Amino acid sequence: MKKTETEKNSVILREEVKNQIKEIDTADILIGIPSYNNARTIGHVVSAVQAGLAKYFPDKKAVIVNSDGGSTDDTKGIVEETTLDNLSSILLSHRVLSYHKIVTPYQGIPGKGSAFRTIFEIAEAVGAKACAVVDSDLRSITPEWVDLLISPVLNNEYDYVAPFYRRHKYDGTITNMIVYPLTSTLYGKKIRQPIGGDFGFSGRLASFYLTKDVWDTDVARYGIDIWMTTTAIVYDFKICQSFLGAKIHDAKDPGSDLSDMLNQVGSSIFTLMSEHQKKWKDVRSFEEVPTFGFKYAVGLEPIRVNTDAMIEKFSLGVGQLTEIWESFLPKGVMWFLTSAAEKGSKGFTFPDEIWVEIIYNFGLAFHEKIMHHDHIIKSLTPLYLGKVASFVLETWEMESDEVEDRLDSLCRAFMDFKEYIIERWE
């Protein structure tokens, strides 16, 4: 009998993985760490995970899975060799139950989705009750993250635990300007970090993810985080978020070239918008999700922001992309864009109402396939840079809490204008 693509790409059919799973038999907890050439940081991540399991779940049988994308450095060797020798460093004086490690290359198309599918398959094979995935390049992960991502699943029967980080007010601008307000508005759940790379989930949800026909698509390759969050919401799994403190990674100037990431996230979120139209059309209000963890102030690394460069790229885009935008953006929006580009950086503003109308019309153009998806999504970059520049200029003197309030008002603008997209969708 001929194997399907999914079966051919199943990591649990590999002989060495099958033997390891047979030896483990069953487990209570599984922690997944996807990686690709992360030798510099993955040792710290593995140590923090081991310490978290030892400190918070000493009586549970656990598995750590490193799903690797073909690293050419010593990533896999470091994972295998990292051990927790100094129990006193986490205030433990007794030996705890051992845990197992599985280090394996993932199968399938290159990308994070294939790494996650490997983790889900092993979680299902060992019958894990609670799971978590953490990024391999984190510098701020602590043992407490393991508790905050796993305990809501084990103790409170949640199926999906989204991360809630403290980030610099100009870090994560794609999330802040698009993903957070649009996802909250479409599906009615205010999840602050819908594309965070670190999250908890139940074994039940892992098995459900494996049933979906997504693993050989661009969404799996580029947008697995937003797909997982959206799927958990749409299919009514029990959702919460956990406050993890700071997320410290290699943050970028929001004016630098984030076009690839914007294209990938935008394409994924608009694809999901079309797929789940029946769900979001009936949503007319937000619902706060429960948040675990003690919220505290953290020190954050500064981010350089060059608003003049962003406004210049915005103005250049208006000069070059007008013909594309005129095919799906309203005349009033086009008039604003032309006027803003002519003014330049002096007194530059980009009102929320205009931004919301732009995002909804991009989603509509994507859904109606009025031109190739790549042309639509790639033309969003200069508009995004203009909105970010305006946001930075407006919030420069604000503290983090004030910026969060400002983002809440952006979410409300998306919701206030939702009837606009519902009426035009068909």
KOLLUM-530673 format. One record per residue (C-alpha): z, y, x; residue number from 1; residue in one letter. Coordinates in steps of 0.5 Angstrom, whole numbers, plus 500, padded with zeros to 3 digits. Each point is the difference from the previous one (the first is absolute). Example, Ala and Ser with C-alpha at 12.3 -4.5 7.8 and 13.67 -1.06 7.14 Angstrom:
<rs>
516_491_525_1_A
498_507_502_2_S
</rs>
This chain:
<rs>
500_500_500_1_M
498_507_503_2_K
506_505_501_3_K
500_507_497_4_T
500_506_505_5_E
508_500_498_6_T
501_493_502_7_E
497_501_506_8_K
504_506_502_9_N
506_497_498_10_S
505_500_506_11_V
505_495_497_12_I
494_495_501_13_L
500_501_507_14_R
504_494_504_15_E
505_503_504_16_E
502_505_494_17_V
500_494_495_18_K
505_496_505_19_N
504_506_501_20_Q
501_501_492_21_I
501_493_500_22_K
506_501_505_23_E
503_506_496_24_I
499_496_493_25_D
503_506_496_26_T
503_507_501_27_A
504_505_497_28_D
497_506_503_29_I
493_502_504_30_L
499_506_504_31_I
493_501_502_32_G
497_505_505_33_I
493_501_501_34_P
497_502_507_35_S
495_502_504_36_Y
501_502_507_37_N
507_502_499_38_N
503_498_506_39_A
503_507_502_40_R
504_500_493_41_T
501_493_497_42_I
506_497_504_43_G
504_506_497_44_H
497_498_493_45_V
502_493_501_46_V
507_501_503_47_S
502_505_494_48_A
497_494_495_49_V
504_495_503_50_Q
506_504_500_51_A
500_502_493_52_G
499_493_498_53_L
506_498_504_54_A
504_505_498_55_K
499_501_492_56_Y
497_493_499_57_F
504_495_505_58_P
500_494_494_59_D
493_501_499_60_K
494_496_503_61_K
495_504_502_62_A
493_500_503_63_V
497_506_504_64_I
492_500_500_65_V
496_503_505_66_N
493_501_497_67_S
496_502_506_68_D
493_503_500_69_G
497_497_506_70_G
505_505_505_71_S
497_500_507_72_T
507_502_503_73_D
506_497_500_74_D
502_501_493_75_T
501_493_498_76_K
504_498_506_77_G
505_505_499_78_I
501_498_493_79_V
501_493_502_80_E
505_502_506_81_E
504_505_496_82_T
507_498_499_83_T
506_503_497_84_L
505_498_506_85_D
505_505_499_86_N
504_499_493_87_L
505_506_502_88_S
495_505_499_89_S
499_499_493_90_I
508_499_499_91_L
500_492_499_92_L
504_496_504_93_S
498_493_498_94_H
493_496_500_95_R
496_500_494_96_V
495_495_497_97_L
493_500_504_98_S
494_503_498_99_Y
493_497_501_100_H
494_504_503_101_K
493_499_498_102_I
495_503_504_103_V
492_499_498_104_T
494_504_500_105_P
498_502_493_106_Y
493_497_497_107_Q
495_504_496_108_G
497_507_500_109_I
503_504_506_110_P
505_505_497_111_G
507_500_497_112_K
498_497_494_113_G
499_493_503_114_S
506_501_504_115_A
504_501_494_116_F
497_494_496_117_R
502_496_506_118_T
507_502_499_119_I
500_499_492_120_F
497_493_502_121_E
506_498_504_122_I
505_503_495_123_A
497_496_495_124_E
500_493_504_125_A
507_501_502_126_V
503_502_493_127_G
503_507_503_128_A
504_503_494_129_K
499_507_504_130_A
495_503_505_131_C
499_506_503_132_A
495_503_505_133_V
501_505_505_134_V
495_504_505_135_D
499_498_507_136_S
500_507_503_137_D
507_503_497_138_L
504_503_505_139_R
505_502_494_140_S
502_493_497_141_I
507_498_500_142_T
503_493_498_143_P
502_504_493_144_E
493_500_498_145_W
500_492_499_146_V
506_501_496_147_D
497_506_496_148_L
493_496_499_149_L
503_493_498_150_I
507_501_496_151_S
496_504_494_152_P
496_493_500_153_V
506_495_501_154_L
505_504_496_155_N
497_504_495_156_N
494_496_498_157_E
495_505_502_158_Y
493_498_502_159_D
497_506_504_160_Y
504_504_504_161_V
496_506_503_162_A
503_504_506_163_P
502_507_499_164_F
500_504_507_165_Y
502_507_502_166_R
494_503_504_167_R
498_506_503_168_H
498_505_494_169_K
493_500_503_170_Y
500_492_502_171_D
496_496_494_172_G
496_505_497_173_T
495_495_497_174_I
506_497_497_175_T
503_507_498_176_N
493_503_497_177_M
497_494_497_178_I
503_493_500_179_V
507_502_497_180_Y
498_505_495_181_P
494_496_497_182_L
504_493_500_183_T
506_503_497_184_S
495_503_495_185_T
496_494_498_186_L
505_495_500_187_Y
506_504_498_188_G
505_497_506_189_K
502_505_505_190_K
500_496_506_191_I
500_505_506_192_R
497_496_505_193_Q
495_496_497_194_P
496_498_506_195_I
506_499_505_196_G
499_495_504_197_G
507_497_500_198_D
502_497_493_199_F
504_494_497_200_G
498_495_495_201_F
502_494_496_202_S
497_493_501_203_G
497_500_493_204_R
496_506_501_205_L
497_498_507_206_A
498_494_496_207_S
497_504_495_208_F
496_504_505_209_Y
497_494_503_210_L
497_499_493_211_T
496_506_500_212_K
492_500_502_213_D
501_506_505_214_V
501_497_507_215_W
492_500_502_216_D
499_508_498_217_T
501_507_503_218_D
506_501_496_219_V
504_494_504_220_A
497_503_506_221_R
502_507_500_222_Y
504_501_494_223_G
505_494_499_224_I
506_504_500_225_D
498_504_494_226_I
497_494_497_227_W
507_497_500_228_M
503_505_497_229_T
495_501_494_230_T
500_493_499_231_T
508_499_499_232_A
500_506_495_233_I
494_498_496_234_V
502_493_499_235_Y
507_502_498_236_D
504_498_506_237_F
507_503_501_238_K
500_505_505_239_I
505_505_504_240_C
500_503_507_241_Q
505_501_506_242_S
501_506_504_243_F
499_497_507_244_L
501_507_504_245_G
495_503_505_246_A
494_496_501_247_K
498_502_507_248_I
493_498_502_249_H
494_503_504_250_D
499_506_495_251_A
494_504_500_252_K
498_508_499_253_D
498_500_493_254_P
494_504_502_255_G
498_494_505_256_S
494_495_498_257_D
503_496_494_258_L
494_499_497_259_S
499_493_501_260_D
507_499_497_261_M
499_505_494_262_L
493_496_499_263_N
504_493_500_264_Q
506_502_495_265_V
495_504_496_266_G
495_495_499_267_S
506_495_498_268_S
504_504_495_269_I
493_502_496_270_F
498_493_500_271_T
507_498_497_272_L
500_506_496_273_M
493_497_497_274_S
503_493_500_275_E
506_502_496_276_H
498_505_495_277_Q
503_496_494_278_K
507_501_503_279_K
500_507_502_280_W
496_503_494_281_K
507_499_496_282_D
504_503_505_283_V
503_507_498_284_R
506_501_504_285_S
504_498_506_286_F
505_495_501_287_E
505_501_506_288_E
501_493_504_289_V
507_498_502_290_P
502_502_507_291_T
504_496_505_292_F
503_502_506_293_G
504_506_502_294_F
496_507_501_295_K
502_504_506_296_Y
496_505_505_297_A
497_498_506_298_V
497_503_506_299_G
492_500_500_300_L
495_501_505_301_E
496_506_500_302_P
493_500_498_303_I
495_505_502_304_R
496_503_495_305_V
494_505_501_306_N
498_503_493_307_T
494_504_503_308_D
497_494_502_309_A
501_497_493_310_M
497_506_496_311_I
494_500_505_312_E
498_493_499_313_K
501_501_492_314_F
495_506_500_315_S
495_496_504_316_L
501_495_495_317_G
498_505_495_318_V
494_502_503_319_G
498_493_501_320_Q
502_496_494_321_L
499_504_494_322_T
494_496_498_323_E
504_494_500_324_I
506_503_496_325_W
495_504_495_326_E
498_493_497_327_S
507_499_498_328_F
505_505_501_329_L
500_506_494_330_P
497_507_501_331_K
507_503_500_332_G
503_496_506_333_V
493_501_504_334_M
501_507_499_335_W
507_500_503_336_F
498_496_506_337_L
495_505_501_338_T
504_506_500_339_S
506_497_504_340_A
495_498_505_341_A
497_507_501_342_E
507_503_500_343_K
502_495_506_344_G
507_500_502_345_S
503_506_498_346_K
504_499_494_347_G
497_493_499_348_F
503_496_494_349_T
498_494_496_350_F
503_500_494_351_P
503_493_497_352_D
496_500_494_353_E
493_501_504_354_I
502_494_504_355_W
502_496_494_356_V
493_501_497_357_E
497_498_506_358_I
504_494_501_359_I
498_497_493_360_Y
493_502_501_361_N
499_496_506_362_F
503_494_497_363_G
496_501_494_364_L
494_501_505_365_A
502_493_503_366_F
501_497_494_367_H
493_502_497_368_E
497_498_507_369_K
495_507_499_370_I
499_498_508_371_M
502_496_505_372_H
508_499_501_373_H
499_502_507_374_D
497_507_499_375_H
505_502_494_376_I
506_498_504_377_I
498_503_507_378_K
499_506_497_379_S
507_501_498_380_L
502_501_507_381_T
499_508_500_382_P
503_501_493_383_L
506_496_502_384_Y
501_504_507_385_L
500_506_496_386_G
505_498_495_387_K
505_498_506_388_V
499_506_503_389_A
502_504_494_390_S
506_496_499_391_F
502_501_507_392_V
499_507_500_393_L
504_500_493_394_E
506_496_503_395_T
501_502_507_396_W
507_503_499_397_E
502_495_495_398_M
505_494_501_399_E
499_493_499_400_S
503_500_493_401_D
496_506_498_402_E
494_497_502_403_V
501_494_496_404_E
501_504_494_405_D
494_503_502_406_R
496_493_500_407_L
504_499_493_408_D
496_506_497_409_S
494_497_503_410_L
501_493_496_411_C
501_504_494_412_R
494_504_500_413_A
496_493_501_414_F
504_498_494_415_M
499_506_496_416_D
492_499_501_417_F
500_493_499_418_K
497_501_493_419_E
494_503_503_420_Y
498_493_504_421_I
502_496_494_422_I
495_504_496_423_E
494_499_505_424_R
501_493_503_425_W
495_497_495_426_E
</rs>
